[in-house]
């Protein structure tokens, strides 16, 4: 797929701020980003629940209201929002229970009991993280835009640097819009809370209800994998509390509803990003060899593999865990079991991101060296992005056509946009292409 959507529980409110640097305190959208010591783009608020707290969609996330909201405190009044999170037995509780069962344990055994207590300790999640990850070819094109901006700035060409920074900013906004399309679907179909009692039946029916509720979300666009490769993805931190539309009360989000629509979110975000990148950058798409969606035409498999260190690590761990599973059970795992093995491999092979601001210049230079200095050429080869000098040369009557530009492709900024995002009136299943069957379909505009 051009997009993969995953979900996980989140506990650490400080994690997302480790890569925020100076960018956490300012808005995006300047003429161009000073790439030398900028952090990842700042987070943005979204959702009806956030609006009820005075946090408008797209507003930049600041640390103080962020901490308050995810701790279930109204950032305006300091009042509590909903019931407190559930309490699990602490490490001390587990250790005391284990020691009481073995009062004569040796020092070595006590160390083992401490490890058992640590493994048994649970804590309630602060949020759930719905991560929208874009395909490698999309990330490679984004990295190429960054490298072109870096080269222009180092050469002292302010006009070209401004142009490429503007293109890179437009690229970021497309990723945000694709993510927002998925969030809107999530709100419509999984923005629910449970009221009443669901553990008993009266007359054969549960008295509890599922009621629509407004989500609170902060969205964080990040451009690197845990191994430092280009990998565009958006972390959507969805607060555990929601605002019930019927009575305005704050209640817990039904997370099972969120897990039930992950496939639809994936299709919607993929449709949105493919349509918007075609409209804005003129890219074409080709089916993946494995049949799982599309990649940008012109970005080679060799180039994508060069930036897939994390994927290689996960696949190696998957094969290792699958062999262990087969030895234990005497048969190969089925597709459902393979899914759990893949998730386990992802978690076991994961390492933390480096804390501190992201040095985009250093990353772009390293990425460029990884494929032999060809990174900057990818943007002009697969899209309509051209530096001002190249545009002028290509429009000269005697100029030869650039080899990377297919015949008939419009110049930058002139790609027709013959559709508008519209939602169907029926709850039809999501598609993966720009068609009328998609919840976010490409429909002709009036007059086109």
C-alpha positions as CSV (number, residue, x, y, z in Angstrom):
1,X,0.0,0.0,0.0
2,X,1.0,3.6,-0.5
3,X,0.0,3.9,3.2
4,X,0.1,1.5,6.2
5,X,-1.9,2.3,9.3
6,X,-1.0,0.7,12.7
7,X,-2.3,1.2,16.3
8,X,-0.5,0.9,19.6
9,X,-1.0,2.0,23.2
10,X,1.0,5.0,24.4
11,X,2.3,5.7,27.9
12,X,5.1,8.3,27.7
13,X,3.9,11.9,27.2
14,X,7.5,13.1,26.8
15,X,8.5,10.8,24.0
16,X,7.1,12.8,21.1
17,X,8.9,16.0,22.3
18,X,12.4,14.4,22.1
19,X,12.8,15.5,18.4
20,X,10.9,18.8,18.6
21,X,13.9,21.2,18.9
22,X,13.1,24.8,18.1
23,X,10.2,23.9,15.9
24,X,7.9,23.0,18.8
25,X,7.5,26.6,19.6
26,X,6.7,28.1,16.2
27,X,4.3,27.5,13.4
28,X,5.1,25.8,10.1
29,X,4.7,27.5,6.7
30,X,7.5,30.1,6.7
31,X,9.2,31.0,3.4
32,X,11.6,28.2,3.9
33,X,12.8,26.2,6.8
34,X,16.3,26.6,8.1
35,X,17.2,23.0,7.8
36,X,20.5,23.0,9.7
37,X,19.1,22.6,13.2
38,X,15.3,22.4,12.9
39,X,13.3,19.8,14.7
40,X,10.5,17.7,13.3
41,X,7.4,19.7,12.4
42,X,5.3,20.7,15.4
43,X,2.2,18.8,16.2
44,X,-1.3,19.9,15.3
45,X,-4.6,19.6,17.3
46,X,-7.6,18.0,15.7
47,X,-11.0,16.7,16.6
48,X,-14.4,17.9,17.9
49,X,-13.3,17.0,21.5
50,X,-10.3,19.3,21.1
51,X,-12.5,22.1,19.8
52,X,-14.7,21.8,22.9
53,X,-11.5,22.6,24.9
54,X,-10.8,25.7,22.8
55,X,-8.1,23.9,20.7
56,X,-8.9,24.6,17.0
57,X,-8.1,22.1,14.2
58,X,-4.6,22.8,12.9
59,X,-3.5,24.8,15.9
60,X,0.1,24.2,16.9
61,X,0.5,22.0,20.0
62,X,2.2,23.6,23.0
63,X,3.5,21.6,25.8
64,X,1.4,22.9,28.7
65,X,-2.1,22.3,27.2
66,X,-0.8,19.0,25.7
67,X,0.2,17.7,29.1
68,X,-3.1,18.9,30.7
69,X,-5.4,17.3,28.1
70,X,-3.7,13.9,28.1
71,X,-3.8,13.9,31.9
72,X,-7.6,14.6,31.7
73,X,-7.4,18.2,32.8
74,X,-9.2,21.1,31.1
75,X,-6.4,23.4,30.0
76,X,-8.6,26.4,30.4
77,X,-10.1,25.8,33.9
78,X,-8.0,23.1,35.5
79,X,-11.1,21.0,36.1
80,X,-11.0,17.2,35.7
81,X,-12.3,15.6,32.5
82,X,-14.1,12.3,33.0
83,X,-13.2,9.5,35.3
84,X,-9.6,8.8,36.2
85,X,-7.7,6.0,34.3
86,X,-8.0,2.5,35.8
87,X,-5.4,1.5,38.4
88,X,-3.3,-1.7,38.0
89,X,-1.2,-3.4,40.7
90,X,2.2,-1.6,41.0
91,X,5.6,-3.2,40.8
92,X,5.8,-3.1,44.6
93,X,2.5,-4.9,44.9
94,X,3.6,-7.7,42.6
95,X,6.9,-8.0,44.3
96,X,5.3,-8.2,47.8
97,X,3.0,-10.9,46.6
98,X,5.8,-13.0,45.1
99,X,8.0,-12.6,48.1
100,X,5.2,-13.6,50.5
101,X,4.8,-16.8,48.5
102,X,8.5,-17.5,48.9
103,X,9.6,-16.0,52.2
104,X,12.9,-18.0,52.3
105,X,14.0,-17.1,48.8
106,X,17.8,-16.7,48.3
107,X,19.3,-13.5,47.0
108,X,19.6,-14.9,43.5
109,X,15.9,-16.0,43.6
110,X,14.9,-12.5,44.8
111,X,16.5,-11.0,41.7
112,X,14.4,-13.4,39.6
113,X,11.3,-12.4,41.5
114,X,12.0,-8.8,40.8
115,X,12.2,-9.5,37.1
116,X,8.9,-11.4,37.3
117,X,7.3,-8.5,39.1
118,X,8.6,-6.1,36.4
119,X,7.1,-8.2,33.7
120,X,3.8,-8.5,35.4
121,X,3.4,-4.7,36.1
122,X,0.9,-3.0,33.9
123,X,0.0,0.7,33.6
124,X,-3.1,2.2,31.9
125,X,-2.5,3.8,28.6
126,X,-2.5,7.6,28.3
127,X,-3.5,7.5,24.6
128,X,-3.6,5.3,21.6
129,X,-1.2,6.0,18.8
130,X,-2.7,5.5,15.3
131,X,0.3,5.8,13.0
132,X,-0.1,6.6,9.3
133,X,3.1,5.5,7.4
134,X,3.6,6.5,3.8
135,X,5.3,4.3,1.2
136,X,9.1,4.4,0.7
137,X,8.8,6.0,-2.7
138,X,6.9,8.9,-1.2
139,X,9.5,9.3,1.5
140,X,12.3,9.2,-1.1
141,X,10.7,12.0,-3.2
142,X,10.4,14.1,0.0
143,X,14.0,13.5,0.8
144,X,15.0,14.6,-2.7
145,X,13.1,17.9,-2.2
146,X,15.1,18.5,1.0
147,X,18.4,17.7,-0.7
148,X,17.7,20.1,-3.5
149,X,17.0,22.9,-1.0
150,X,20.2,22.1,0.9
151,X,22.3,22.2,-2.3
152,X,20.7,25.5,-3.4
153,X,21.3,27.1,0.0
154,X,24.9,25.9,0.2
155,X,25.5,27.3,-3.4
156,X,24.1,30.7,-2.2
157,X,21.1,30.6,-4.6
158,X,18.4,32.1,-2.4
159,X,15.8,32.0,-5.2
160,X,16.2,28.3,-5.8
161,X,16.5,27.6,-2.0
162,X,13.2,29.4,-1.5
163,X,11.6,27.5,-4.3
164,X,12.6,24.1,-3.0
165,X,11.7,24.9,0.5
166,X,8.2,26.0,-0.7
167,X,7.9,22.7,-2.6
168,X,8.9,20.8,0.5
169,X,6.4,22.7,2.6
170,X,3.7,21.9,0.1
171,X,4.7,18.2,0.3
172,X,4.2,18.3,4.1
173,X,0.8,19.8,3.7
174,X,-0.3,17.0,1.4
175,X,0.8,14.4,3.9
176,X,-1.2,16.3,6.6
177,X,-4.3,16.5,4.4
178,X,-4.2,12.7,3.6
179,X,-3.8,12.1,7.4
180,X,-6.7,14.4,8.1
181,X,-8.9,12.6,5.6
182,X,-8.3,9.4,7.5
183,X,-9.1,11.1,10.8
184,X,-12.4,12.4,9.5
185,X,-13.4,8.9,8.6
186,X,-12.2,7.7,12.0
187,X,-14.3,10.3,13.8
188,X,-17.4,9.3,11.7
189,X,-17.1,5.5,12.2
190,X,-15.1,5.0,15.4
191,X,-15.6,8.1,17.4
192,X,-17.8,6.3,20.0
193,X,-18.0,5.7,23.7
194,X,-19.9,3.1,25.7
195,X,-22.5,4.2,28.2
196,X,-24.6,2.1,30.6
197,X,-23.7,-1.4,31.5
198,X,-22.4,-3.9,28.9
199,X,-21.7,-6.8,31.3
200,X,-25.4,-7.9,31.8
201,X,-28.5,-8.6,29.8
202,X,-32.1,-7.5,30.4
203,X,-34.6,-9.4,28.3
204,X,-31.8,-10.9,26.3
205,X,-30.4,-7.5,25.4
206,X,-27.5,-5.4,26.8
207,X,-28.8,-2.1,28.3
208,X,-25.5,-0.4,27.4
209,X,-25.2,1.8,24.3
210,X,-22.5,2.9,21.9
211,X,-22.8,6.7,21.5
212,X,-21.1,9.1,19.1
213,X,-18.4,11.2,20.8
214,X,-15.8,13.8,19.7
215,X,-12.2,12.7,19.5
216,X,-9.1,14.6,20.8
217,X,-6.1,14.1,18.6
218,X,-2.6,15.6,18.2
219,X,-1.0,14.7,14.9
220,X,2.8,14.7,14.6
221,X,4.5,14.4,11.1
222,X,7.9,12.8,11.3
223,X,10.3,12.2,8.4
224,X,12.8,9.6,9.6
225,X,12.7,5.9,10.7
226,X,14.3,4.7,13.9
227,X,17.4,3.9,11.9
228,X,17.6,7.4,10.4
229,X,16.3,6.5,6.9
230,X,13.8,8.7,5.1
231,X,10.3,7.5,6.3
232,X,7.4,9.9,6.3
233,X,4.7,9.0,8.9
234,X,2.2,10.7,11.2
235,X,1.7,9.8,14.8
236,X,-1.9,10.5,15.8
237,X,-2.1,10.5,19.6
238,X,-5.8,9.9,20.4
239,X,-6.7,10.8,24.0
240,X,-8.5,8.1,26.0
241,X,-11.3,10.5,26.8
242,X,-14.0,11.8,24.4
243,X,-16.8,14.2,24.6
244,X,-20.2,12.6,24.2
245,X,-22.3,14.5,21.7
246,X,-25.6,13.7,23.4
247,X,-24.9,15.1,26.8
248,X,-21.5,16.8,26.6
249,X,-20.0,14.4,29.3
250,X,-16.4,13.2,29.0
251,X,-16.1,9.4,28.7
252,X,-13.6,6.9,27.7
253,X,-13.0,6.1,24.0
254,X,-14.0,2.6,22.8
255,X,-10.7,1.5,21.4
256,X,-12.0,-1.6,19.8
257,X,-14.0,0.5,17.4
258,X,-10.7,2.2,16.3
259,X,-9.1,-1.1,15.7
260,X,-12.0,-2.2,13.5
261,X,-11.5,0.5,10.9
262,X,-7.7,0.4,10.4
263,X,-8.1,-1.1,6.9
264,X,-10.5,1.7,5.9
265,X,-8.2,4.4,7.2
266,X,-5.3,2.9,5.2
267,X,-7.3,2.9,2.0
268,X,-8.6,6.5,2.5
269,X,-5.1,7.9,3.3
270,X,-3.6,6.1,0.3
271,X,-6.3,7.4,-2.0
272,X,-5.9,10.9,-0.7
273,X,-2.1,11.1,-0.9
274,X,-1.9,9.6,-4.4
275,X,-4.5,12.0,-5.8
276,X,-3.0,15.0,-4.2
277,X,0.6,14.2,-5.1
278,X,-0.5,13.7,-8.7
279,X,-2.4,17.0,-8.7
280,X,0.4,19.0,-7.1
281,X,3.6,17.3,-8.3
282,X,2.5,15.5,-11.4
283,X,3.7,12.1,-10.2
284,X,2.6,8.9,-11.8
285,X,2.0,5.6,-10.0
286,X,2.9,2.0,-10.7
287,X,1.6,-1.2,-8.9
288,X,4.0,-2.7,-6.4
289,X,5.5,-6.1,-7.3
290,X,3.7,-7.7,-4.3
291,X,0.3,-6.2,-5.3
292,X,0.0,-4.2,-2.1
293,X,-0.8,-0.8,-3.6
294,X,1.3,1.6,-5.7
295,X,4.7,3.3,-5.7
296,X,5.8,6.5,-7.5
297,X,6.8,5.7,-11.1
298,X,10.5,6.4,-11.6
299,X,11.7,5.7,-8.0
300,X,13.6,2.5,-8.5
301,X,13.5,-0.5,-6.2
302,X,17.2,-0.2,-5.7
303,X,16.7,3.4,-4.4
304,X,13.9,2.3,-2.1
305,X,15.9,-0.7,-0.8
306,X,18.9,1.6,0.0
307,X,16.7,3.4,2.5
308,X,14.9,0.3,4.0
309,X,17.3,-0.6,6.8
310,X,14.4,-0.9,9.3
311,X,12.4,-3.1,6.9
312,X,15.3,-5.5,6.5
313,X,15.7,-5.8,10.3
314,X,12.0,-6.5,10.9
315,X,11.9,-9.1,8.1
316,X,14.9,-10.9,9.5
317,X,13.3,-10.9,13.0
318,X,10.0,-12.2,11.5
319,X,11.8,-15.2,9.9
320,X,13.6,-15.9,13.1
321,X,10.4,-15.9,15.1
322,X,8.5,-17.9,12.5
323,X,11.2,-20.6,12.7
324,X,10.9,-20.7,16.5
325,X,7.1,-20.9,16.3
326,X,7.3,-23.8,13.8
327,X,9.7,-25.7,16.0
328,X,7.5,-25.2,19.0
329,X,4.1,-26.2,17.3
330,X,5.3,-28.6,14.6
331,X,3.6,-26.7,11.8
332,X,4.0,-23.4,9.9
333,X,2.0,-20.5,11.3
334,X,-1.2,-19.5,9.5
335,X,-1.9,-16.0,8.2
336,X,-3.4,-14.7,11.4
337,X,-0.5,-16.1,13.5
338,X,1.9,-14.6,11.0
339,X,0.3,-11.2,11.7
340,X,1.0,-11.5,15.4
341,X,4.5,-12.7,14.6
342,X,5.1,-9.7,12.4
343,X,3.9,-7.3,15.1
344,X,6.1,-9.0,17.7
345,X,9.1,-8.8,15.3
346,X,8.4,-5.0,14.9
347,X,8.4,-4.5,18.7
348,X,11.4,-6.7,19.4
349,X,13.6,-5.1,16.7
350,X,12.6,-1.6,17.6
351,X,15.0,0.9,19.1
352,X,14.4,4.4,20.4
353,X,14.9,7.5,18.4
354,X,17.8,9.7,19.3
355,X,16.7,12.6,21.5
356,X,17.3,16.2,20.4
357,X,16.7,18.3,17.3
358,X,16.9,16.7,13.8
359,X,19.8,18.0,11.7
360,X,18.1,17.8,8.3
361,X,21.2,19.0,6.5
362,X,23.3,16.2,7.9
363,X,20.6,13.6,7.1
364,X,20.1,14.9,3.6
365,X,23.8,14.7,2.9
366,X,24.0,11.2,4.3
367,X,21.0,10.1,2.3
368,X,22.5,11.6,-0.8
369,X,25.8,9.7,-0.3
370,X,23.8,6.4,0.2
371,X,22.8,6.3,-3.4
372,X,26.0,7.9,-4.9
373,X,24.9,11.5,-5.0
374,X,21.8,10.9,-7.1
375,X,19.2,11.9,-4.5
376,X,18.6,15.5,-5.8
377,X,18.0,14.2,-9.4
378,X,15.0,12.1,-8.3
379,X,12.6,15.0,-7.8
380,X,13.0,16.4,-11.4
381,X,13.0,12.8,-12.8
382,X,9.7,11.7,-11.3
383,X,7.7,15.0,-10.7
384,X,7.2,18.5,-12.1
385,X,9.4,20.0,-9.4
386,X,12.1,22.1,-11.1
387,X,14.4,24.8,-9.9
388,X,13.7,28.3,-11.3
389,X,16.8,28.1,-13.7
390,X,15.8,24.7,-15.0
391,X,12.2,25.9,-15.6
392,X,13.4,28.8,-17.6
393,X,15.7,26.6,-19.7
394,X,13.0,24.0,-20.4
395,X,10.6,26.8,-21.6
396,X,13.1,28.3,-24.1
397,X,12.0,27.6,-27.7
398,X,15.3,25.9,-28.6
399,X,15.7,23.9,-25.4
400,X,15.7,20.2,-25.6
401,X,13.2,18.3,-23.4
402,X,14.7,17.0,-20.2
403,X,14.9,13.2,-20.3
404,X,13.2,12.7,-17.0
405,X,10.0,14.5,-18.0
406,X,7.4,12.5,-19.8
407,X,5.9,14.1,-22.9
408,X,2.6,15.8,-22.2
409,X,3.2,16.4,-18.5
410,X,2.3,20.0,-17.6
411,X,4.8,22.3,-16.0
412,X,4.8,22.9,-12.3
413,X,1.6,24.5,-11.0
414,X,-0.4,23.8,-14.2
415,X,-1.5,20.2,-13.4
416,X,-5.3,20.1,-13.7
417,X,-7.3,19.3,-10.6
418,X,-10.5,17.8,-12.0
419,X,-11.9,16.6,-8.7
420,X,-13.0,17.7,-5.3
421,X,-13.0,15.6,-2.1
422,X,-16.6,14.6,-1.4
423,X,-18.2,12.1,0.9
424,X,-20.8,9.6,-0.4
425,X,-24.2,9.5,1.1
426,X,-24.1,5.8,1.7
427,X,-21.6,3.8,3.9
428,X,-19.9,2.1,1.0
429,X,-16.6,0.3,1.5
430,X,-13.4,2.2,1.0
431,X,-11.5,1.8,-2.3
432,X,-7.8,2.2,-2.9
433,X,-8.0,4.2,-6.1
434,X,-9.6,7.4,-7.2
435,X,-13.0,6.0,-8.1
436,X,-16.6,6.6,-7.2
437,X,-16.4,3.5,-4.9
438,X,-14.0,5.3,-2.6
439,X,-15.2,7.2,0.6
440,X,-13.0,10.0,-0.6
441,X,-13.7,9.9,-4.4
442,X,-12.3,12.0,-7.2
443,X,-15.5,13.6,-8.6
444,X,-15.6,16.0,-11.5
445,X,-15.9,19.6,-10.5
446,X,-18.7,21.7,-12.1
447,X,-17.6,23.0,-15.4
448,X,-14.8,20.5,-16.0
